[in-house]
Amino acid sequence: MSDHVPGPTTQTLLASPHLASGIRKATFRLMPMLIILYFVAFLDRTNVGFAEQALEMDRNITAGAYALGAGIFFIGYAIFEIPSNLLLDKFGARFWLARIAITWGIVATAFAFVNGETMFIVLRFLLGVTEAGLFPGVIMFLSQWFPNKRRVQMFALFYLAQPFSQMLGAPLSGGLISFGDQVTPWAGWQVMFFVEGMMAVVAGVAAFFFLVDSPQKAKFLSDAEKLALRQIMEHEDTVKGSDGPRGIGAALLSWKVWYFTVIYFCLQIAVYGTTFYLPQQVSALIGQSVGWQVGLVSAIPWAVGLFACYYVGKHATSIKRRRVWGALFFLVTGSAILVSAWAGANGQSLLGIVAITVAVSAFLSVGPITWSFPTSFLTGAAAATGIGLINSLGNLGGFVAPIMRTGINESIPTDSGAWGVVSLGAFAFLAAVMMWATRFFSAKADALLEENAPAPGH
């Protein structure tokens, strides 16, 4: 007979009142700062959409150069993503996330002084380099603070920064352009870039004081709460270590990591293919030039998406529900994008706005679900590498999307650019099929973490 005494189950550890209070405190302390960081990051990488027409007029930046600049951000992002994530693991999230925000903020302000195509493209590349590691670093950070059952909810809260950024950032960007043109001696787009870049610098300084590297270093937690968090996270790391890749090399060669990289790539095609051109698409639908009115209408999809993202994150508490909802929302994303293309081509303004709103709500909702899969089997150095790989290569979808959309529109010219929009939907359908196919995966970690079986080796 074995002398080993069965260890605690996930169910037992999750039932601890000290764990519940610790998670509640960590949520209120950490999540607002993380949301602010991503709010400003998403704003600084997408506000270029509000300046496209002005840059063409004032700095002779062509549509092709704009598309290259919009997309080349993700090349710099991809190259430095994994190294940045490994450095975060070495130096700690508090220091490294603050460093990322401050340096990308400095680059973002420099866009106010763009003097031509070369400088525009170089700055977009440097913006990607300096921001590299923020998103996967936060994903890894959250996976060290919150157990599997609560992690999707935390991912969803973090993802709320995207709709907040566009809901508030769209009228903010449009308003700064109008204010700059009317009140200051500078062009409106210069004022927008400078102000929103400085917001990142301020956020980075604040992050250094608000974030805490681990539960064990958190002064706002009691000893009992620190112990409860440490026990559940160590238990889950043991489970994940028995099922997922161990070490940097194993993560790079893991077929599951590459599988979710493809899914995330398809998601980013839809996200950035829509986001980079949303102001122009709305402008064409409502017949107004880019400014305050377009900014307000552009905020509508993100406002609706905010509630959809929160609801899905709160209720996607099982692996089965995540798989079904993930496939469904990818399917809805692709369908809504196709409808928006048809509406734009046929002058159906209201239908176009509704379709864009549905597409944005769907791809925002599926993001946290997508990230719940790799974080359920990656831990340690494998997590730093795997999460960085998925995010870096997946984000190349943001490089491909504007170039693909522009290239197709030039090859098949239409007044509405409908075929470029249609191309985005095809990738969402592929992601839907791949998400549904995860039902055939063998996932021991999912079984142990979701069904509350005891950890292996006890």
C-alpha beads as a LAMMPS data file, in Angstrom:
LAMMPS data file: protein, C-alpha beads

458 atoms
457 bonds

1 atom types
1 bond types

-500.0 500.0 xlo xhi
-500.0 500.0 ylo yhi
-500.0 500.0 zlo zhi

Masses

1 110.0

Atoms # bond

1 1 1 0.000 0.000 0.000
2 1 1 1.107 3.546 -0.652
3 1 1 1.992 5.741 2.301
4 1 1 1.155 8.911 0.345
5 1 1 -1.714 10.942 1.673
6 1 1 -3.925 12.438 -1.074
7 1 1 -3.245 16.118 -1.501
8 1 1 -5.852 18.845 -1.568
9 1 1 -8.127 19.039 -4.570
10 1 1 -8.758 22.131 -6.631
11 1 1 -12.264 22.240 -5.157
12 1 1 -10.930 22.276 -1.591
13 1 1 -8.389 25.006 -2.306
14 1 1 -10.909 27.164 -4.170
15 1 1 -13.347 26.904 -1.234
16 1 1 -10.978 28.756 1.103
17 1 1 -12.487 32.055 2.338
18 1 1 -8.957 33.473 2.528
19 1 1 -8.499 32.747 -1.186
20 1 1 -11.749 34.531 -2.000
21 1 1 -10.748 37.620 -0.026
22 1 1 -7.237 37.564 -1.491
23 1 1 -8.559 37.414 -5.061
24 1 1 -10.995 40.232 -4.319
25 1 1 -8.224 42.464 -2.938
26 1 1 -5.884 41.628 -5.824
27 1 1 -8.618 42.408 -8.346
28 1 1 -9.290 45.869 -6.931
29 1 1 -5.585 46.647 -6.503
30 1 1 -4.124 45.343 -9.765
31 1 1 -6.806 45.321 -12.450
32 1 1 -7.462 49.099 -12.687
33 1 1 -3.760 49.784 -13.315
34 1 1 -3.489 46.998 -15.901
35 1 1 -6.624 48.249 -17.666
36 1 1 -5.182 51.774 -17.795
37 1 1 -1.919 50.488 -19.301
38 1 1 -3.686 48.555 -22.040
39 1 1 -6.158 51.400 -22.584
40 1 1 -3.326 53.765 -23.457
41 1 1 -1.399 51.106 -25.407
42 1 1 -4.354 50.261 -27.631
43 1 1 -5.097 53.951 -28.086
44 1 1 -1.520 54.738 -29.145
45 1 1 -1.326 51.873 -31.625
46 1 1 -4.697 52.601 -33.305
47 1 1 -5.066 56.410 -33.116
48 1 1 -3.165 56.545 -36.406
49 1 1 -6.518 55.772 -38.065
50 1 1 -7.738 59.257 -37.126
51 1 1 -4.677 60.879 -38.686
52 1 1 -4.558 58.973 -42.000
53 1 1 -6.213 61.658 -44.144
54 1 1 -4.366 64.517 -42.435
55 1 1 -1.000 62.782 -42.824
56 1 1 -1.703 62.308 -46.516
57 1 1 -2.530 65.993 -46.948
58 1 1 0.108 67.515 -44.639
59 1 1 3.016 65.070 -45.053
60 1 1 2.294 63.394 -48.419
61 1 1 2.015 59.937 -46.839
62 1 1 0.373 57.696 -49.438
63 1 1 -2.191 54.932 -48.771
64 1 1 0.486 52.303 -49.381
65 1 1 2.936 53.926 -46.950
66 1 1 0.156 54.271 -44.373
67 1 1 -0.731 50.587 -44.697
68 1 1 2.945 49.615 -44.346
69 1 1 3.382 51.887 -41.334
70 1 1 0.169 50.672 -39.689
71 1 1 1.280 47.079 -40.095
72 1 1 5.044 47.328 -39.496
73 1 1 4.286 48.053 -35.843
74 1 1 3.693 44.325 -35.472
75 1 1 7.042 43.363 -37.002
76 1 1 8.919 45.202 -34.279
77 1 1 6.409 43.837 -31.797
78 1 1 6.968 40.239 -32.950
79 1 1 10.778 40.405 -32.988
80 1 1 11.093 41.636 -29.402
81 1 1 8.055 39.933 -27.847
82 1 1 9.652 36.762 -26.466
83 1 1 12.864 38.504 -25.258
84 1 1 10.726 41.118 -23.521
85 1 1 8.612 38.441 -21.858
86 1 1 11.702 36.605 -20.610
87 1 1 13.117 39.885 -19.232
88 1 1 9.811 40.521 -17.450
89 1 1 10.163 37.087 -15.871
90 1 1 13.680 38.088 -14.738
91 1 1 13.105 41.673 -13.540
92 1 1 9.488 41.415 -12.408
93 1 1 6.263 42.822 -13.816
94 1 1 6.322 46.002 -11.726
95 1 1 9.557 47.328 -13.209
96 1 1 9.253 45.890 -16.703
97 1 1 5.660 46.915 -17.453
98 1 1 6.454 50.430 -16.232
99 1 1 9.535 50.533 -18.488
100 1 1 7.492 49.401 -21.483
101 1 1 4.852 52.097 -20.979
102 1 1 7.326 54.939 -20.510
103 1 1 9.429 54.101 -23.568
104 1 1 6.490 53.525 -25.897
105 1 1 4.950 56.783 -24.642
106 1 1 8.084 58.678 -25.639
107 1 1 7.968 57.152 -29.136
108 1 1 4.220 57.844 -29.410
109 1 1 4.733 61.564 -28.709
110 1 1 7.354 61.699 -31.477
111 1 1 4.615 61.091 -34.055
112 1 1 3.650 64.736 -33.551
113 1 1 6.852 65.620 -35.438
114 1 1 6.512 63.237 -38.404
115 1 1 7.888 64.899 -41.549
116 1 1 7.417 62.219 -44.197
117 1 1 6.881 58.570 -45.070
118 1 1 10.268 57.312 -43.853
119 1 1 9.948 58.833 -40.395
120 1 1 6.351 57.610 -40.112
121 1 1 7.302 54.013 -40.943
122 1 1 10.387 54.045 -38.664
123 1 1 8.387 55.396 -35.721
124 1 1 5.656 52.786 -36.204
125 1 1 8.343 50.079 -36.113
126 1 1 9.887 51.578 -32.953
127 1 1 6.459 51.816 -31.337
128 1 1 6.131 48.060 -31.792
129 1 1 9.624 47.469 -30.404
130 1 1 9.006 49.534 -27.270
131 1 1 5.531 48.144 -26.597
132 1 1 6.601 44.510 -27.133
133 1 1 5.917 42.386 -24.089
134 1 1 3.096 44.428 -22.555
135 1 1 0.150 42.223 -23.485
136 1 1 1.783 38.780 -23.013
137 1 1 3.499 40.090 -19.897
138 1 1 0.140 40.966 -18.384
139 1 1 -1.317 37.603 -19.459
140 1 1 1.568 35.819 -17.733
141 1 1 1.309 38.140 -14.724
142 1 1 -2.388 37.337 -14.296
143 1 1 -1.716 33.604 -14.606
144 1 1 0.618 33.954 -11.587
145 1 1 -1.938 35.828 -9.502
146 1 1 -5.312 34.233 -10.296
147 1 1 -6.378 30.549 -10.417
148 1 1 -7.748 28.934 -13.566
149 1 1 -11.414 29.252 -12.563
150 1 1 -11.113 33.023 -12.189
151 1 1 -8.544 33.712 -14.892
152 1 1 -10.906 34.158 -17.845
153 1 1 -12.812 36.742 -15.826
154 1 1 -9.560 38.613 -15.182
155 1 1 -8.611 38.347 -18.859
156 1 1 -12.028 39.773 -19.727
157 1 1 -11.576 42.662 -17.287
158 1 1 -8.193 43.363 -18.842
159 1 1 -9.723 43.155 -22.323
160 1 1 -12.218 45.842 -21.299
161 1 1 -9.384 48.279 -21.960
162 1 1 -9.893 47.700 -25.707
163 1 1 -13.539 48.852 -25.838
164 1 1 -12.823 51.574 -23.255
165 1 1 -9.892 52.729 -25.378
166 1 1 -11.986 52.972 -28.514
167 1 1 -15.223 54.078 -26.826
168 1 1 -13.519 56.934 -24.993
169 1 1 -10.468 57.172 -27.228
170 1 1 -12.432 57.655 -30.457
171 1 1 -14.140 60.886 -29.333
172 1 1 -10.941 61.875 -27.475
173 1 1 -8.833 61.503 -30.636
174 1 1 -11.436 63.219 -32.783
175 1 1 -11.865 65.948 -30.190
176 1 1 -8.115 66.580 -29.890
177 1 1 -7.868 66.879 -33.675
178 1 1 -10.739 69.396 -33.752
179 1 1 -9.308 71.273 -30.737
180 1 1 -5.801 71.373 -32.204
181 1 1 -7.002 72.637 -35.564
182 1 1 -9.207 75.351 -34.075
183 1 1 -7.393 76.515 -30.926
184 1 1 -3.667 75.757 -31.147
185 1 1 -1.009 76.827 -33.669
186 1 1 -0.308 73.134 -34.399
187 1 1 -2.198 70.727 -36.618
188 1 1 -4.888 68.741 -34.831
189 1 1 -3.212 65.395 -35.523
190 1 1 -0.004 66.666 -33.901
191 1 1 -1.864 67.606 -30.726
192 1 1 -3.541 64.180 -30.683
193 1 1 -0.279 62.243 -30.969
194 1 1 1.533 64.347 -28.363
195 1 1 -1.199 64.290 -25.704
196 1 1 -1.983 60.592 -26.064
197 1 1 1.709 59.692 -26.054
198 1 1 2.277 61.569 -22.801
199 1 1 -0.636 59.667 -21.275
200 1 1 1.438 56.484 -21.648
201 1 1 4.435 58.037 -19.888
202 1 1 2.284 59.049 -16.925
203 1 1 0.644 55.595 -16.833
204 1 1 4.071 53.928 -16.796
205 1 1 5.231 55.966 -13.801
206 1 1 2.002 55.122 -11.945
207 1 1 2.381 51.406 -12.740
208 1 1 5.743 51.321 -10.966
209 1 1 4.032 52.308 -7.718
210 1 1 0.775 50.344 -8.038
211 1 1 1.807 46.913 -9.348
212 1 1 3.222 44.102 -7.195
213 1 1 5.283 41.264 -8.653
214 1 1 3.695 38.367 -6.740
215 1 1 1.178 37.619 -3.960
216 1 1 4.039 36.945 -1.536
217 1 1 5.286 40.546 -1.953
218 1 1 1.847 42.119 -1.559
219 1 1 1.541 44.185 1.600
220 1 1 -2.191 44.550 1.021
221 1 1 -2.721 40.788 1.618
222 1 1 -2.819 39.058 5.008
223 1 1 -0.541 36.093 5.689
224 1 1 -3.521 33.737 5.381
225 1 1 -4.470 35.212 2.017
226 1 1 -0.881 34.937 0.745
227 1 1 -0.810 31.273 1.818
228 1 1 -4.133 30.507 0.127
229 1 1 -3.005 32.085 -3.146
230 1 1 0.369 30.346 -3.008
231 1 1 -1.234 26.943 -2.416
232 1 1 -3.708 27.158 -5.303
233 1 1 -1.119 28.525 -7.738
234 1 1 1.465 25.871 -6.776
235 1 1 -1.203 23.191 -7.141
236 1 1 -2.139 24.416 -10.612
237 1 1 1.520 24.733 -11.651
238 1 1 1.996 21.071 -10.672
239 1 1 -1.000 20.072 -12.785
240 1 1 0.119 22.134 -15.783
241 1 1 3.687 20.881 -15.467
242 1 1 2.430 17.290 -15.795
243 1 1 0.555 18.021 -19.036
244 1 1 2.255 20.903 -20.851
245 1 1 5.750 21.616 -22.236
246 1 1 8.573 22.324 -19.826
247 1 1 11.230 24.887 -20.663
248 1 1 11.837 27.320 -23.500
249 1 1 12.713 24.767 -26.184
250 1 1 9.727 22.547 -25.451
251 1 1 7.364 25.523 -25.652
252 1 1 8.792 26.586 -29.021
253 1 1 8.255 23.069 -30.392
254 1 1 4.832 22.464 -28.842
255 1 1 2.182 21.854 -31.527
256 1 1 -0.497 23.203 -29.180
257 1 1 1.356 26.514 -28.861
258 1 1 1.539 26.794 -32.664
259 1 1 -2.118 25.779 -32.999
260 1 1 -3.273 28.651 -30.795
261 1 1 -0.821 30.963 -32.548
262 1 1 -2.763 30.386 -35.779
263 1 1 -6.096 31.006 -34.025
264 1 1 -4.782 34.228 -32.516
265 1 1 -3.395 35.309 -35.894
266 1 1 -6.870 34.926 -37.414
267 1 1 -8.364 36.913 -34.537
268 1 1 -5.912 39.777 -35.008
269 1 1 -6.679 39.911 -38.737
270 1 1 -10.281 40.705 -37.817
271 1 1 -9.393 43.060 -34.944
272 1 1 -6.890 45.296 -36.719
273 1 1 -8.363 44.981 -40.192
274 1 1 -11.469 46.540 -38.643
275 1 1 -9.884 48.902 -36.113
276 1 1 -7.340 50.628 -38.369
277 1 1 -10.045 51.578 -40.863
278 1 1 -13.032 52.029 -38.553
279 1 1 -13.001 55.869 -38.654
280 1 1 -12.858 55.862 -42.460
281 1 1 -15.567 53.185 -42.709
282 1 1 -17.860 55.100 -40.365
283 1 1 -17.059 58.345 -42.195
284 1 1 -18.166 56.792 -45.494
285 1 1 -21.313 55.309 -43.947
286 1 1 -22.554 58.541 -42.326
287 1 1 -21.189 60.943 -44.924
288 1 1 -19.110 63.039 -42.500
289 1 1 -15.389 63.849 -42.471
290 1 1 -13.262 62.365 -39.687
291 1 1 -13.674 64.450 -36.552
292 1 1 -15.893 64.747 -33.481
293 1 1 -19.048 63.236 -35.046
294 1 1 -17.226 60.289 -36.574
295 1 1 -15.466 59.752 -33.242
296 1 1 -18.794 59.532 -31.396
297 1 1 -20.305 57.070 -33.865
298 1 1 -17.068 55.031 -33.883
299 1 1 -17.429 54.689 -30.115
300 1 1 -20.772 52.853 -30.384
301 1 1 -19.379 49.402 -31.340
302 1 1 -16.863 49.558 -28.499
303 1 1 -19.489 50.611 -25.942
304 1 1 -21.632 47.591 -26.828
305 1 1 -18.551 45.373 -26.975
306 1 1 -17.610 46.398 -23.450
307 1 1 -20.739 44.797 -22.006
308 1 1 -20.449 41.721 -24.230
309 1 1 -16.820 41.152 -23.203
310 1 1 -17.607 41.463 -19.496
311 1 1 -20.618 39.136 -19.677
312 1 1 -18.772 36.408 -21.549
313 1 1 -15.758 36.593 -19.247
314 1 1 -17.970 36.300 -16.186
315 1 1 -19.812 33.214 -17.433
316 1 1 -17.164 31.314 -19.426
317 1 1 -16.221 29.190 -16.412
318 1 1 -15.842 25.754 -18.002
319 1 1 -13.696 24.409 -20.817
320 1 1 -16.783 23.166 -22.717
321 1 1 -18.488 26.547 -22.571
322 1 1 -15.317 28.333 -23.686
323 1 1 -14.924 26.043 -26.679
324 1 1 -18.543 26.382 -27.852
325 1 1 -18.719 30.123 -27.223
326 1 1 -15.311 30.670 -28.815
327 1 1 -16.313 28.916 -32.050
328 1 1 -19.669 30.723 -32.073
329 1 1 -18.183 34.191 -31.581
330 1 1 -15.601 33.639 -34.314
331 1 1 -18.439 32.603 -36.618
332 1 1 -20.426 35.710 -35.675
333 1 1 -17.338 37.897 -36.240
334 1 1 -16.849 36.627 -39.780
335 1 1 -20.546 36.876 -40.652
336 1 1 -20.878 40.421 -39.288
337 1 1 -17.798 41.576 -41.215
338 1 1 -19.326 40.248 -44.441
339 1 1 -22.615 42.028 -43.712
340 1 1 -20.764 45.298 -43.036
341 1 1 -19.040 44.976 -46.428
342 1 1 -22.386 44.473 -48.182
343 1 1 -23.957 47.394 -46.293
344 1 1 -21.096 49.714 -47.241
345 1 1 -21.338 48.712 -50.898
346 1 1 -25.090 49.326 -50.978
347 1 1 -25.347 52.532 -48.948
348 1 1 -27.065 50.908 -45.966
349 1 1 -25.703 53.150 -43.216
350 1 1 -27.698 51.812 -40.250
351 1 1 -27.129 48.171 -41.185
352 1 1 -23.427 48.904 -41.627
353 1 1 -23.095 50.419 -38.141
354 1 1 -25.053 47.515 -36.603
355 1 1 -22.895 44.934 -38.394
356 1 1 -19.670 46.620 -37.291
357 1 1 -21.013 46.735 -33.719
358 1 1 -21.779 42.993 -33.770
359 1 1 -18.345 42.180 -35.228
360 1 1 -16.507 44.251 -32.610
361 1 1 -18.583 42.759 -29.758
362 1 1 -17.868 39.237 -30.998
363 1 1 -14.110 39.570 -31.464
364 1 1 -13.746 41.338 -28.117
365 1 1 -15.635 38.513 -26.394
366 1 1 -13.587 35.749 -27.991
367 1 1 -10.197 37.225 -27.029
368 1 1 -10.232 36.229 -23.323
369 1 1 -11.605 32.806 -24.260
370 1 1 -8.745 32.256 -26.695
371 1 1 -6.145 33.071 -24.041
372 1 1 -7.726 30.716 -21.484
373 1 1 -6.547 27.687 -23.483
374 1 1 -2.734 28.171 -23.576
375 1 1 -2.600 29.461 -19.984
376 1 1 -4.220 26.210 -18.841
377 1 1 -1.195 24.122 -19.899
378 1 1 1.774 26.571 -19.844
379 1 1 3.784 27.405 -16.745
380 1 1 7.210 28.788 -15.794
381 1 1 9.684 29.503 -18.587
382 1 1 7.406 27.629 -20.993
383 1 1 4.655 30.151 -20.214
384 1 1 6.932 33.140 -20.804
385 1 1 8.024 31.657 -24.139
386 1 1 4.738 30.152 -25.295
387 1 1 2.589 33.151 -24.442
388 1 1 5.155 35.439 -26.049
389 1 1 5.235 33.299 -29.213
390 1 1 1.451 33.162 -29.542
391 1 1 1.101 36.892 -29.058
392 1 1 4.059 37.945 -31.211
393 1 1 3.346 35.782 -34.247
394 1 1 -0.399 36.053 -33.776
395 1 1 -0.133 39.822 -33.794
396 1 1 1.436 39.638 -37.236
397 1 1 -2.191 39.498 -38.258
398 1 1 -2.131 43.212 -37.518
399 1 1 0.664 43.566 -40.074
400 1 1 -1.046 41.431 -42.708
401 1 1 -4.559 42.873 -42.321
402 1 1 -4.059 46.481 -43.559
403 1 1 -1.704 45.427 -46.365
404 1 1 -4.034 42.630 -47.469
405 1 1 -7.083 44.890 -47.287
406 1 1 -5.381 47.668 -49.260
407 1 1 -3.935 45.251 -51.833
408 1 1 -7.274 43.582 -52.498
409 1 1 -9.041 46.937 -52.778
410 1 1 -6.467 48.067 -55.344
411 1 1 -6.769 44.785 -57.278
412 1 1 -10.589 44.787 -57.198
413 1 1 -11.444 48.501 -56.969
414 1 1 -14.879 49.515 -55.671
415 1 1 -16.139 52.768 -54.185
416 1 1 -16.766 51.086 -50.805
417 1 1 -13.668 48.851 -50.697
418 1 1 -15.996 45.920 -49.970
419 1 1 -13.677 43.125 -51.140
420 1 1 -10.941 44.221 -48.759
421 1 1 -13.415 43.958 -45.894
422 1 1 -14.652 40.554 -47.078
423 1 1 -11.103 39.156 -46.912
424 1 1 -11.045 39.799 -43.153
425 1 1 -14.090 37.625 -42.527
426 1 1 -12.549 34.535 -44.125
427 1 1 -9.914 34.277 -41.365
428 1 1 -12.577 34.496 -38.656
429 1 1 -14.332 31.462 -40.181
430 1 1 -11.066 29.506 -40.144
431 1 1 -10.596 30.355 -36.455
432 1 1 -14.145 29.162 -35.714
433 1 1 -13.371 25.738 -37.178
434 1 1 -10.065 25.492 -35.288
435 1 1 -11.645 26.536 -31.988
436 1 1 -14.358 23.914 -32.353
437 1 1 -11.736 21.272 -33.176
438 1 1 -10.161 21.709 -29.733
439 1 1 -12.860 19.295 -28.505
440 1 1 -10.658 16.513 -29.906
441 1 1 -7.634 17.560 -27.836
442 1 1 -6.352 15.394 -25.021
443 1 1 -6.088 17.834 -22.129
444 1 1 -5.246 16.243 -18.800
445 1 1 -4.725 19.640 -17.184
446 1 1 -8.227 20.757 -18.172
447 1 1 -9.710 17.643 -16.610
448 1 1 -7.796 18.132 -13.370
449 1 1 -8.448 21.863 -13.098
450 1 1 -12.053 21.862 -14.287
451 1 1 -13.294 18.651 -12.679
452 1 1 -11.498 19.196 -9.374
453 1 1 -9.451 16.016 -9.431
454 1 1 -6.438 15.819 -7.069
455 1 1 -3.098 16.995 -8.316
456 1 1 -0.849 14.269 -9.759
457 1 1 1.935 12.815 -7.674
458 1 1 0.102 12.973 -4.333

Bonds

1 1 1 2
2 1 2 3
3 1 3 4
4 1 4 5
5 1 5 6
6 1 6 7
7 1 7 8
8 1 8 9
9 1 9 10
10 1 10 11
11 1 11 12
12 1 12 13
13 1 13 14
14 1 14 15
15 1 15 16
16 1 16 17
17 1 17 18
18 1 18 19
19 1 19 20
20 1 20 21
21 1 21 22
22 1 22 23
23 1 23 24
24 1 24 25
25 1 25 26
26 1 26 27
27 1 27 28
28 1 28 29
29 1 29 30
30 1 30 31
31 1 31 32
32 1 32 33
33 1 33 34
34 1 34 35
35 1 35 36
36 1 36 37
37 1 37 38
38 1 38 39
39 1 39 40
40 1 40 41
41 1 41 42
42 1 42 43
43 1 43 44
44 1 44 45
45 1 45 46
46 1 46 47
47 1 47 48
48 1 48 49
49 1 49 50
50 1 50 51
51 1 51 52
52 1 52 53
53 1 53 54
54 1 54 55
55 1 55 56
56 1 56 57
57 1 57 58
58 1 58 59
59 1 59 60
60 1 60 61
61 1 61 62
62 1 62 63
63 1 63 64
64 1 64 65
65 1 65 66
66 1 66 67
67 1 67 68
68 1 68 69
69 1 69 70
70 1 70 71
71 1 71 72
72 1 72 73
73 1 73 74
74 1 74 75
75 1 75 76
76 1 76 77
77 1 77 78
78 1 78 79
79 1 79 80
80 1 80 81
81 1 81 82
82 1 82 83
83 1 83 84
84 1 84 85
85 1 85 86
86 1 86 87
87 1 87 88
88 1 88 89
89 1 89 90
90 1 90 91
91 1 91 92
92 1 92 93
93 1 93 94
94 1 94 95
95 1 95 96
96 1 96 97
97 1 97 98
98 1 98 99
99 1 99 100
100 1 100 101
101 1 101 102
102 1 102 103
103 1 103 104
104 1 104 105
105 1 105 106
106 1 106 107
107 1 107 108
108 1 108 109
109 1 109 110
110 1 110 111
111 1 111 112
112 1 112 113
113 1 113 114
114 1 114 115
115 1 115 116
116 1 116 117
117 1 117 118
118 1 118 119
119 1 119 120
120 1 120 121
121 1 121 122
122 1 122 123
123 1 123 124
124 1 124 125
125 1 125 126
126 1 126 127
127 1 127 128
128 1 128 129
129 1 129 130
130 1 130 131
131 1 131 132
132 1 132 133
133 1 133 134
134 1 134 135
135 1 135 136
136 1 136 137
137 1 137 138
138 1 138 139
139 1 139 140
140 1 140 141
141 1 141 142
142 1 142 143
143 1 143 144
144 1 144 145
145 1 145 146
146 1 146 147
147 1 147 148
148 1 148 149
149 1 149 150
150 1 150 151
151 1 151 152
152 1 152 153
153 1 153 154
154 1 154 155
155 1 155 156
156 1 156 157
157 1 157 158
158 1 158 159
159 1 159 160
160 1 160 161
161 1 161 162
162 1 162 163
163 1 163 164
164 1 164 165
165 1 165 166
166 1 166 167
167 1 167 168
168 1 168 169
169 1 169 170
170 1 170 171
171 1 171 172
172 1 172 173
173 1 173 174
174 1 174 175
175 1 175 176
176 1 176 177
177 1 177 178
178 1 178 179
179 1 179 180
180 1 180 181
181 1 181 182
182 1 182 183
183 1 183 184
184 1 184 185
185 1 185 186
186 1 186 187
187 1 187 188
188 1 188 189
189 1 189 190
190 1 190 191
191 1 191 192
192 1 192 193
193 1 193 194
194 1 194 195
195 1 195 196
196 1 196 197
197 1 197 198
198 1 198 199
199 1 199 200
200 1 200 201
201 1 201 202
202 1 202 203
203 1 203 204
204 1 204 205
205 1 205 206
206 1 206 207
207 1 207 208
208 1 208 209
209 1 209 210
210 1 210 211
211 1 211 212
212 1 212 213
213 1 213 214
214 1 214 215
215 1 215 216
216 1 216 217
217 1 217 218
218 1 218 219
219 1 219 220
220 1 220 221
221 1 221 222
222 1 222 223
223 1 223 224
224 1 224 225
225 1 225 226
226 1 226 227
227 1 227 228
228 1 228 229
229 1 229 230
230 1 230 231
231 1 231 232
232 1 232 233
233 1 233 234
234 1 234 235
235 1 235 236
236 1 236 237
237 1 237 238
238 1 238 239
239 1 239 240
240 1 240 241
241 1 241 242
242 1 242 243
243 1 243 244
244 1 244 245
245 1 245 246
246 1 246 247
247 1 247 248
248 1 248 249
249 1 249 250
250 1 250 251
251 1 251 252
252 1 252 253
253 1 253 254
254 1 254 255
255 1 255 256
256 1 256 257
257 1 257 258
258 1 258 259
259 1 259 260
260 1 260 261
261 1 261 262
262 1 262 263
263 1 263 264
264 1 264 265
265 1 265 266
266 1 266 267
267 1 267 268
268 1 268 269
269 1 269 270
270 1 270 271
271 1 271 272
272 1 272 273
273 1 273 274
274 1 274 275
275 1 275 276
276 1 276 277
277 1 277 278
278 1 278 279
279 1 279 280
280 1 280 281
281 1 281 282
282 1 282 283
283 1 283 284
284 1 284 285
285 1 285 286
286 1 286 287
287 1 287 288
288 1 288 289
289 1 289 290
290 1 290 291
291 1 291 292
292 1 292 293
293 1 293 294
294 1 294 295
295 1 295 296
296 1 296 297
297 1 297 298
298 1 298 299
299 1 299 300
300 1 300 301
301 1 301 302
302 1 302 303
303 1 303 304
304 1 304 305
305 1 305 306
306 1 306 307
307 1 307 308
308 1 308 309
309 1 309 310
310 1 310 311
311 1 311 312
312 1 312 313
313 1 313 314
314 1 314 315
315 1 315 316
316 1 316 317
317 1 317 318
318 1 318 319
319 1 319 320
320 1 320 321
321 1 321 322
322 1 322 323
323 1 323 324
324 1 324 325
325 1 325 326
326 1 326 327
327 1 327 328
328 1 328 329
329 1 329 330
330 1 330 331
331 1 331 332
332 1 332 333
333 1 333 334
334 1 334 335
335 1 335 336
336 1 336 337
337 1 337 338
338 1 338 339
339 1 339 340
340 1 340 341
341 1 341 342
342 1 342 343
343 1 343 344
344 1 344 345
345 1 345 346
346 1 346 347
347 1 347 348
348 1 348 349
349 1 349 350
350 1 350 351
351 1 351 352
352 1 352 353
353 1 353 354
354 1 354 355
355 1 355 356
356 1 356 357
357 1 357 358
358 1 358 359
359 1 359 360
360 1 360 361
361 1 361 362
362 1 362 363
363 1 363 364
364 1 364 365
365 1 365 366
366 1 366 367
367 1 367 368
368 1 368 369
369 1 369 370
370 1 370 371
371 1 371 372
372 1 372 373
373 1 373 374
374 1 374 375
375 1 375 376
376 1 376 377
377 1 377 378
378 1 378 379
379 1 379 380
380 1 380 381
381 1 381 382
382 1 382 383
383 1 383 384
384 1 384 385
385 1 385 386
386 1 386 387
387 1 387 388
388 1 388 389
389 1 389 390
390 1 390 391
391 1 391 392
392 1 392 393
393 1 393 394
394 1 394 395
395 1 395 396
396 1 396 397
397 1 397 398
398 1 398 399
399 1 399 400
400 1 400 401
401 1 401 402
402 1 402 403
403 1 403 404
404 1 404 405
405 1 405 406
406 1 406 407
407 1 407 408
408 1 408 409
409 1 409 410
410 1 410 411
411 1 411 412
412 1 412 413
413 1 413 414
414 1 414 415
415 1 415 416
416 1 416 417
417 1 417 418
418 1 418 419
419 1 419 420
420 1 420 421
421 1 421 422
422 1 422 423
423 1 423 424
424 1 424 425
425 1 425 426
426 1 426 427
427 1 427 428
428 1 428 429
429 1 429 430
430 1 430 431
431 1 431 432
432 1 432 433
433 1 433 434
434 1 434 435
435 1 435 436
436 1 436 437
437 1 437 438
438 1 438 439
439 1 439 440
440 1 440 441
441 1 441 442
442 1 442 443
443 1 443 444
444 1 444 445
445 1 445 446
446 1 446 447
447 1 447 448
448 1 448 449
449 1 449 450
450 1 450 451
451 1 451 452
452 1 452 453
453 1 453 454
454 1 454 455
455 1 455 456
456 1 456 457
457 1 457 458
